[in-house]
Amino acid sequence: MIVRRTFLYIKEAIILFFVQIIQCTVIAINYRSISQANYPITALSAAAIAGITYFLIRRISDNNNEKRNMDIAWIGFMLGSVVGDIVGIYVSKILLGS
């Protein structure tokens, strides 16, 4: 039982890690597209940000009853933010130029 529960905590952290990488990458693309007045990319990235944010809010609020689960998931969320920002800079430079 303890092993299964620990696996679920780690699974949640991994899911939030990768979702946050995607979120931060899309945010970086959005910022760059706004600064370049690229309307189509801005609209697409803003819609993606809204959808991902909704997913994250639902995911976190559904698991809010288990505080320990969210403490471990928070680590994945934070690390995903760091990696996502770096990936976002790289991808946005490729898509939209320097």
N, CA, C and O atoms as CSV, one atom per row, in Angstrom:
chain,resi,resn,atom,element,x,y,z
A,1,MET,N,N,0.818,-1.195,0.000
A,1,MET,CA,C,0.000,0.000,0.000
A,1,MET,C,C,0.864,1.261,0.000
A,1,MET,O,O,0.589,2.203,-0.743
A,2,ILE,N,N,1.904,1.279,0.830
A,2,ILE,CA,C,2.781,2.458,0.905
A,2,ILE,C,C,3.538,2.640,-0.411
A,2,ILE,O,O,3.701,3.764,-0.886
A,3,VAL,N,N,4.002,1.528,-1.002
A,3,VAL,CA,C,4.733,1.608,-2.266
A,3,VAL,C,C,3.821,2.139,-3.368
A,3,VAL,O,O,4.230,2.986,-4.161
A,4,ARG,N,N,2.600,1.646,-3.417
A,4,ARG,CA,C,1.644,2.089,-4.434
A,4,ARG,C,C,1.345,3.578,-4.280
A,4,ARG,O,O,1.284,4.310,-5.268
A,5,ARG,N,N,1.161,4.017,-3.053
A,5,ARG,CA,C,0.859,5.420,-2.794
A,5,ARG,C,C,2.054,6.312,-3.174
A,5,ARG,O,O,1.880,7.376,-3.769
A,6,THR,N,N,3.253,5.867,-2.824
A,6,THR,CA,C,4.461,6.626,-3.192
A,6,THR,C,C,4.588,6.723,-4.704
A,6,THR,O,O,4.943,7.775,-5.236
A,7,PHE,N,N,4.297,5.625,-5.398
A,7,PHE,CA,C,4.332,5.634,-6.857
A,7,PHE,C,C,3.345,6.668,-7.413
A,7,PHE,O,O,3.662,7.375,-8.369
A,8,LEU,N,N,2.168,6.754,-6.825
A,8,LEU,CA,C,1.177,7.728,-7.283
A,8,LEU,C,C,1.650,9.165,-7.054
A,8,LEU,O,O,1.403,10.037,-7.887
A,9,TYR,N,N,2.325,9.416,-5.933
A,9,TYR,CA,C,2.870,10.748,-5.661
A,9,TYR,C,C,3.923,11.121,-6.699
A,9,TYR,O,O,3.935,12.238,-7.217
A,10,ILE,N,N,4.797,10.178,-6.990
A,10,ILE,CA,C,5.860,10.435,-7.963
A,10,ILE,C,C,5.256,10.617,-9.360
A,10,ILE,O,O,5.693,11.477,-10.125
A,11,LYS,N,N,4.266,9.815,-9.677
A,11,LYS,CA,C,3.581,9.940,-10.966
A,11,LYS,C,C,2.978,11.332,-11.119
A,11,LYS,O,O,3.087,11.942,-12.183
A,12,GLU,N,N,2.350,11.830,-10.078
A,12,GLU,CA,C,1.751,13.169,-10.119
A,12,GLU,C,C,2.821,14.239,-10.323
A,12,GLU,O,O,2.622,15.188,-11.082
A,13,ALA,N,N,3.952,14.082,-9.645
A,13,ALA,CA,C,5.058,15.038,-9.808
A,13,ALA,C,C,5.578,15.026,-11.243
A,13,ALA,O,O,5.874,16.081,-11.804
A,14,ILE,N,N,5.689,13.852,-11.831
A,14,ILE,CA,C,6.179,13.740,-13.212
A,14,ILE,C,C,5.182,14.366,-14.188
A,14,ILE,O,O,5.580,15.066,-15.119
A,15,ILE,N,N,3.897,14.118,-13.978
A,15,ILE,CA,C,2.879,14.714,-14.848
A,15,ILE,C,C,2.945,16.236,-14.774
A,15,ILE,O,O,2.946,16.908,-15.805
A,16,LEU,N,N,2.999,16.778,-13.569
A,16,LEU,CA,C,3.064,18.239,-13.425
A,16,LEU,C,C,4.369,18.799,-13.975
A,16,LEU,O,O,4.389,19.910,-14.506
A,17,PHE,N,N,5.450,18.053,-13.856
A,17,PHE,CA,C,6.746,18.469,-14.407
A,17,PHE,C,C,6.618,18.702,-15.916
A,17,PHE,O,O,7.000,19.758,-16.420
A,18,PHE,N,N,6.079,17.712,-16.629
A,18,PHE,CA,C,5.993,17.828,-18.081
A,18,PHE,C,C,4.934,18.830,-18.534
A,18,PHE,O,O,5.125,19.522,-19.534
A,19,VAL,N,N,3.841,18.911,-17.822
A,19,VAL,CA,C,2.819,19.903,-18.174
A,19,VAL,C,C,3.380,21.313,-17.968
A,19,VAL,O,O,3.107,22.216,-18.759
A,20,GLN,N,N,4.148,21.493,-16.922
A,20,GLN,CA,C,4.720,22.812,-16.655
A,20,GLN,C,C,5.796,23.166,-17.681
A,20,GLN,O,O,5.951,24.337,-18.026
A,21,ILE,N,N,6.533,22.184,-18.168
A,21,ILE,CA,C,7.485,22.455,-19.251
A,21,ILE,C,C,6.735,22.998,-20.464
A,21,ILE,O,O,7.138,23.999,-21.057
A,22,ILE,N,N,5.653,22.337,-20.822
A,22,ILE,CA,C,4.846,22.783,-21.963
A,22,ILE,C,C,4.279,24.173,-21.706
A,22,ILE,O,O,4.332,25.041,-22.578
A,23,GLN,N,N,3.742,24.382,-20.518
A,23,GLN,CA,C,3.148,25.685,-20.162
A,23,GLN,C,C,4.173,26.811,-20.286
A,23,GLN,O,O,3.899,27.825,-20.927
A,24,CYS,N,N,5.336,26.645,-19.687
A,24,CYS,CA,C,6.349,27.709,-19.709
A,24,CYS,C,C,6.904,27.932,-21.110
A,24,CYS,O,O,7.242,29.058,-21.473
A,25,THR,N,N,6.998,26.875,-21.892
A,25,THR,CA,C,7.433,27.024,-23.282
A,25,THR,C,C,6.426,27.847,-24.065
A,25,THR,O,O,6.809,28.744,-24.817
A,26,VAL,N,N,5.159,27.558,-23.900
A,26,VAL,CA,C,4.114,28.306,-24.604
A,26,VAL,C,C,4.086,29.758,-24.123
A,26,VAL,O,O,3.870,30.663,-24.928
A,27,ILE,N,N,4.295,29.992,-22.849
A,27,ILE,CA,C,4.328,31.367,-22.330
A,27,ILE,C,C,5.492,32.142,-22.945
A,27,ILE,O,O,5.333,33.307,-23.311
A,28,ALA,N,N,6.657,31.509,-23.061
A,28,ALA,CA,C,7.809,32.191,-23.680
A,28,ALA,C,C,7.520,32.527,-25.139
A,28,ALA,O,O,7.856,33.612,-25.613
A,29,ILE,N,N,6.897,31.591,-25.845
A,29,ILE,CA,C,6.519,31.859,-27.233
A,29,ILE,C,C,5.509,33.006,-27.288
A,29,ILE,O,O,5.593,33.865,-28.166
A,30,ASN,N,N,4.566,33.022,-26.363
A,30,ASN,CA,C,3.569,34.080,-26.312
A,30,ASN,C,C,4.213,35.442,-26.081
A,30,ASN,O,O,3.882,36.407,-26.770
A,31,TYR,N,N,5.124,35.529,-25.124
A,31,TYR,CA,C,5.786,36.816,-24.849
A,31,TYR,C,C,6.552,37.317,-26.066
A,31,TYR,O,O,6.484,38.497,-26.409
A,32,ARG,N,N,7.277,36.415,-26.712
A,32,ARG,CA,C,8.059,36.818,-27.873
A,32,ARG,C,C,7.134,37.240,-29.019
A,32,ARG,O,O,7.418,38.212,-29.718
A,33,SER,N,N,6.033,36.516,-29.213
A,33,SER,CA,C,5.115,36.869,-30.301
A,33,SER,C,C,4.417,38.203,-30.030
A,33,SER,O,O,4.152,38.964,-30.961
A,34,ILE,N,N,4.121,38.487,-28.767
A,34,ILE,CA,C,3.538,39.793,-28.428
A,34,ILE,C,C,4.538,40.907,-28.732
A,34,ILE,O,O,4.171,41.933,-29.305
A,35,SER,N,N,5.790,40.708,-28.352
A,35,SER,CA,C,6.789,41.758,-28.581
A,35,SER,C,C,7.049,41.985,-30.069
A,35,SER,O,O,7.486,43.065,-30.467
A,36,GLN,N,N,6.781,40.963,-30.894
A,36,GLN,CA,C,6.972,41.105,-32.339
A,36,GLN,C,C,5.652,41.432,-33.067
A,36,GLN,O,O,5.616,41.503,-34.295
A,37,ALA,N,N,4.593,41.626,-32.308
A,37,ALA,CA,C,3.262,41.926,-32.860
A,37,ALA,C,C,2.835,40.865,-33.871
A,37,ALA,O,O,2.295,41.187,-34.929
A,38,ASN,N,N,3.077,39.610,-33.540
A,38,ASN,CA,C,2.689,38.485,-34.392
A,38,ASN,C,C,1.322,37.995,-33.896
A,38,ASN,O,O,1.241,37.179,-32.978
A,39,TYR,N,N,0.269,38.498,-34.507
A,39,TYR,CA,C,-1.095,38.256,-34.026
A,39,TYR,C,C,-1.517,36.785,-34.054
A,39,TYR,O,O,-2.086,36.307,-33.073
A,40,PRO,N,N,-1.260,36.050,-35.140
A,40,PRO,CA,C,-1.713,34.652,-35.156
A,40,PRO,C,C,-1.044,33.786,-34.077
A,40,PRO,O,O,-1.722,33.013,-33.401
A,41,ILE,N,N,0.261,33.908,-33.914
A,41,ILE,CA,C,0.974,33.117,-32.900
A,41,ILE,C,C,0.551,33.555,-31.502
A,41,ILE,O,O,0.435,32.724,-30.602
A,42,THR,N,N,0.320,34.860,-31.313
A,42,THR,CA,C,-0.148,35.354,-30.019
A,42,THR,C,C,-1.501,34.749,-29.671
A,42,THR,O,O,-1.715,34.317,-28.538
A,43,ALA,N,N,-2.409,34.714,-30.627
A,43,ALA,CA,C,-3.742,34.162,-30.380
A,43,ALA,C,C,-3.670,32.666,-30.067
A,43,ALA,O,O,-4.306,32.198,-29.123
A,44,LEU,N,N,-2.903,31.924,-30.849
A,44,LEU,CA,C,-2.778,30.482,-30.622
A,44,LEU,C,C,-2.133,30.172,-29.274
A,44,LEU,O,O,-2.590,29.298,-28.539
A,45,SER,N,N,-1.075,30.895,-28.967
A,45,SER,CA,C,-0.382,30.625,-27.702
A,45,SER,C,C,-1.227,31.048,-26.502
A,45,SER,O,O,-1.185,30.391,-25.462
A,46,ALA,N,N,-1.990,32.128,-26.628
A,46,ALA,CA,C,-2.866,32.548,-25.526
A,46,ALA,C,C,-3.954,31.505,-25.275
A,46,ALA,O,O,-4.284,31.217,-24.124
A,47,ALA,N,N,-4.507,30.945,-26.336
A,47,ALA,CA,C,-5.519,29.891,-26.178
A,47,ALA,C,C,-4.902,28.653,-25.527
A,47,ALA,O,O,-5.521,28.024,-24.669
A,48,ALA,N,N,-3.686,28.307,-25.935
A,48,ALA,CA,C,-3.008,27.147,-25.335
A,48,ALA,C,C,-2.731,27.385,-23.852
A,48,ALA,O,O,-2.904,26.480,-23.035
A,49,ILE,N,N,-2.306,28.589,-23.503
A,49,ILE,CA,C,-2.039,28.921,-22.094
A,49,ILE,C,C,-3.312,28.773,-21.264
A,49,ILE,O,O,-3.276,28.224,-20.163
A,50,ALA,N,N,-4.426,29.256,-21.783
A,50,ALA,CA,C,-5.694,29.148,-21.053
A,50,ALA,C,C,-6.082,27.683,-20.850
A,50,ALA,O,O,-6.511,27.301,-19.761
A,51,GLY,N,N,-5.937,26.878,-21.871
A,51,GLY,CA,C,-6.279,25.464,-21.761
A,51,GLY,C,C,-5.392,24.713,-20.785
A,51,GLY,O,O,-5.875,23.918,-19.979
A,52,ILE,N,N,-4.108,24.966,-20.858
A,52,ILE,CA,C,-3.172,24.289,-19.952
A,52,ILE,C,C,-3.399,24.740,-18.510
A,52,ILE,O,O,-3.345,23.929,-17.586
A,53,THR,N,N,-3.653,26.036,-18.322
A,53,THR,CA,C,-3.918,26.546,-16.976
A,53,THR,C,C,-5.165,25.898,-16.388
A,53,THR,O,O,-5.182,25.530,-15.213
A,54,TYR,N,N,-6.201,25.759,-17.197
A,54,TYR,CA,C,-7.420,25.097,-16.734
A,54,TYR,C,C,-7.120,23.656,-16.313
A,54,TYR,O,O,-7.581,23.203,-15.265
A,55,PHE,N,N,-6.352,22.944,-17.128
A,55,PHE,CA,C,-5.957,21.567,-16.794
A,55,PHE,C,C,-5.211,21.520,-15.467
A,55,PHE,O,O,-5.495,20.670,-14.624
A,56,LEU,N,N,-4.258,22.429,-15.278
A,56,LEU,CA,C,-3.471,22.440,-14.046
A,56,LEU,C,C,-4.329,22.735,-12.825
A,56,LEU,O,O,-4.184,22.087,-11.789
A,57,ILE,N,N,-5.223,23.711,-12.944
A,57,ILE,CA,C,-6.092,24.051,-11.812
A,57,ILE,C,C,-6.969,22.860,-11.442
A,57,ILE,O,O,-7.104,22.526,-10.265
A,58,ARG,N,N,-7.558,22.228,-12.434
A,58,ARG,CA,C,-8.400,21.055,-12.171
A,58,ARG,C,C,-7.589,19.926,-11.554
A,58,ARG,O,O,-8.048,19.274,-10.616
A,59,ARG,N,N,-6.396,19.690,-12.068
A,59,ARG,CA,C,-5.558,18.589,-11.581
A,59,ARG,C,C,-5.161,18.826,-10.121
A,59,ARG,O,O,-5.235,17.915,-9.296
A,60,ILE,N,N,-4.745,20.041,-9.813
A,60,ILE,CA,C,-4.296,20.346,-8.457
A,60,ILE,C,C,-5.484,20.362,-7.488
A,60,ILE,O,O,-5.379,19.844,-6.376
A,61,SER,N,N,-6.599,20.947,-7.897
A,61,SER,CA,C,-7.744,21.005,-6.979
A,61,SER,C,C,-8.352,19.634,-6.745
A,61,SER,O,O,-8.863,19.376,-5.655
A,62,ASP,N,N,-8.315,18.747,-7.728
A,62,ASP,CA,C,-8.839,17.393,-7.537
A,62,ASP,C,C,-8.001,16.594,-6.546
A,62,ASP,O,O,-8.514,15.697,-5.877
A,63,ASN,N,N,-6.710,16.918,-6.451
A,63,ASN,CA,C,-5.814,16.188,-5.559
A,63,ASN,C,C,-5.544,16.935,-4.259
A,63,ASN,O,O,-4.663,16.541,-3.495
A,64,ASN,N,N,-6.275,17.988,-4.002
A,64,ASN,CA,C,-5.997,18.833,-2.843
A,64,ASN,C,C,-6.276,18.143,-1.509
A,64,ASN,O,O,-5.807,18.610,-0.471
A,65,ASN,N,N,-7.021,17.054,-1.514
A,65,ASN,CA,C,-7.323,16.362,-0.259
A,65,ASN,C,C,-6.100,15.671,0.330
A,65,ASN,O,O,-6.041,15.458,1.541
A,66,GLU,N,N,-5.139,15.324,-0.489
A,66,GLU,CA,C,-3.938,14.657,0.004
A,66,GLU,C,C,-2.780,15.643,-0.016
A,66,GLU,O,O,-2.117,15.808,-1.041
A,67,LYS,N,N,-2.539,16.285,1.092
A,67,LYS,CA,C,-1.504,17.312,1.155
A,67,LYS,C,C,-0.132,16.766,0.808
A,67,LYS,O,O,0.638,17.429,0.114
A,68,ARG,N,N,0.185,15.577,1.275
A,68,ARG,CA,C,1.499,15.003,0.986
A,68,ARG,C,C,1.687,14.826,-0.517
A,68,ARG,O,O,2.772,15.069,-1.045
A,69,ASN,N,N,0.638,14.406,-1.195
A,69,ASN,CA,C,0.698,14.240,-2.638
A,69,ASN,C,C,1.078,15.561,-3.297
A,69,ASN,O,O,1.930,15.588,-4.185
A,70,MET,N,N,0.461,16.643,-2.876
A,70,MET,CA,C,0.722,17.933,-3.487
A,70,MET,C,C,2.100,18.473,-3.105
A,70,MET,O,O,2.704,19.211,-3.883
A,71,ASP,N,N,2.606,18.121,-1.927
A,71,ASP,CA,C,3.953,18.550,-1.560
A,71,ASP,C,C,4.983,17.948,-2.497
A,71,ASP,O,O,5.908,18.641,-2.923
A,72,ILE,N,N,4.842,16.677,-2.822
A,72,ILE,CA,C,5.766,16.023,-3.743
A,72,ILE,C,C,5.538,16.546,-5.158
A,72,ILE,O,O,6.500,16.785,-5.888
A,73,ALA,N,N,4.290,16.726,-5.552
A,73,ALA,CA,C,3.977,17.221,-6.887
A,73,ALA,C,C,4.513,18.636,-7.094
A,73,ALA,O,O,4.862,19.014,-8.212
A,74,TRP,N,N,4.576,19.403,-6.033
A,74,TRP,CA,C,5.087,20.784,-6.120
A,74,TRP,C,C,6.527,20.799,-6.623
A,74,TRP,O,O,6.915,21.707,-7.358
A,75,ILE,N,N,7.316,19.814,-6.239
A,75,ILE,CA,C,8.706,19.725,-6.703
A,75,ILE,C,C,8.729,19.568,-8.221
A,75,ILE,O,O,9.481,20.259,-8.908
A,76,GLY,N,N,7.914,18.670,-8.736
A,76,GLY,CA,C,7.828,18.490,-10.182
A,76,GLY,C,C,7.354,19.750,-10.882
A,76,GLY,O,O,7.854,20.098,-11.952
A,77,PHE,N,N,6.393,20.430,-10.283
A,77,PHE,CA,C,5.852,21.663,-10.838
A,77,PHE,C,C,6.932,22.739,-10.938
A,77,PHE,O,O,7.057,23.407,-11.964
A,78,MET,N,N,7.706,22.903,-9.874
A,78,MET,CA,C,8.760,23.926,-9.856
A,78,MET,C,C,9.881,23.605,-10.832
A,78,MET,O,O,10.327,24.477,-11.576
A,79,LEU,N,N,10.340,22.351,-10.832
A,79,LEU,CA,C,11.411,21.971,-11.756
A,79,LEU,C,C,10.953,22.079,-13.206
A,79,LEU,O,O,11.735,22.455,-14.079
A,80,GLY,N,N,9.700,21.753,-13.462
A,80,GLY,CA,C,9.151,21.911,-14.804
A,80,GLY,C,C,9.135,23.360,-15.251
A,80,GLY,O,O,9.323,23.645,-16.434
A,81,SER,N,N,8.916,24.271,-14.329
A,81,SER,CA,C,8.938,25.699,-14.652
A,81,SER,C,C,10.328,26.141,-15.091
A,81,SER,O,O,10.473,26.873,-16.070
A,82,VAL,N,N,11.335,25.699,-14.372
A,82,VAL,CA,C,12.716,26.070,-14.696
A,82,VAL,C,C,13.103,25.519,-16.072
A,82,VAL,O,O,13.600,26.251,-16.928
A,83,VAL,N,N,12.871,24.238,-16.267
A,83,VAL,CA,C,13.210,23.610,-17.548
A,83,VAL,C,C,12.371,24.211,-18.670
A,83,VAL,O,O,12.883,24.454,-19.762
A,84,GLY,N,N,11.095,24.453,-18.415
A,84,GLY,CA,C,10.207,25.022,-19.421
A,84,GLY,C,C,10.628,26.404,-19.878
A,84,GLY,O,O,10.512,26.722,-21.062
A,85,ASP,N,N,11.113,27.229,-18.969
A,85,ASP,CA,C,11.588,28.558,-19.360
A,85,ASP,C,C,12.790,28.461,-20.294
A,85,ASP,O,O,12.874,29.185,-21.287
A,86,ILE,N,N,13.707,27.572,-19.974
A,86,ILE,CA,C,14.897,27.406,-20.820
A,86,ILE,C,C,14.510,26.853,-22.193
A,86,ILE,O,O,14.969,27.351,-23.221
A,87,VAL,N,N,13.672,25.830,-22.203
A,87,VAL,CA,C,13.204,25.261,-23.465
A,87,VAL,C,C,12.404,26.313,-24.243
A,87,VAL,O,O,12.522,26.407,-25.464
A,88,GLY,N,N,11.604,27.088,-23.542
A,88,GLY,CA,C,10.791,28.119,-24.183
A,88,GLY,C,C,11.617,29.174,-24.900
A,88,GLY,O,O,11.272,29.598,-26.003
A,89,ILE,N,N,12.692,29.591,-24.282
A,89,ILE,CA,C,13.578,30.568,-24.936
A,89,ILE,C,C,14.130,29.977,-26.227
A,89,ILE,O,O,14.131,30.633,-27.268
A,90,TYR,N,N,14.594,28.744,-26.152
A,90,TYR,CA,C,15.183,28.080,-27.299
A,90,TYR,C,C,14.154,27.901,-28.432
A,90,TYR,O,O,14.424,28.245,-29.583
A,91,VAL,N,N,12.991,27.368,-28.095
A,91,VAL,CA,C,11.960,27.103,-29.110
A,91,VAL,C,C,11.431,28.403,-29.706
A,91,VAL,O,O,11.213,28.480,-30.915
A,92,SER,N,N,11.223,29.418,-28.884
A,92,SER,CA,C,10.696,30.675,-29.411
A,92,SER,C,C,11.697,31.370,-30.333
A,92,SER,O,O,11.301,32.055,-31.276
A,93,LYS,N,N,12.981,31.197,-30.066
A,93,LYS,CA,C,13.987,31.759,-30.975
A,93,LYS,C,C,13.955,31.047,-32.330
A,93,LYS,O,O,14.150,31.668,-33.375
A,94,ILE,N,N,13.705,29.728,-32.295
A,94,ILE,CA,C,13.624,28.985,-33.565
A,94,ILE,C,C,12.360,29.388,-34.335
A,94,ILE,O,O,12.416,29.640,-35.538
A,95,LEU,N,N,11.214,29.448,-33.630
A,95,LEU,CA,C,9.946,29.757,-34.300
A,95,LEU,C,C,9.848,31.199,-34.771
A,95,LEU,O,O,9.362,31.469,-35.869
A,96,LEU,N,N,10.310,32.124,-33.940
A,96,LEU,CA,C,10.061,33.536,-34.217
A,96,LEU,C,C,11.324,34.345,-34.500
A,96,LEU,O,O,11.237,35.541,-34.780
A,97,GLY,N,N,12.468,33.728,-34.433
A,97,GLY,CA,C,13.714,34.448,-34.687
A,97,GLY,C,C,14.208,35.185,-33.469
A,97,GLY,O,O,13.522,35.257,-32.449
A,98,SER,N,N,15.394,35.728,-33.579
A,98,SER,CA,C,16.028,36.407,-32.442
A,98,SER,C,C,15.481,37.768,-32.200
A,98,SER,O,O,15.919,38.455,-31.277
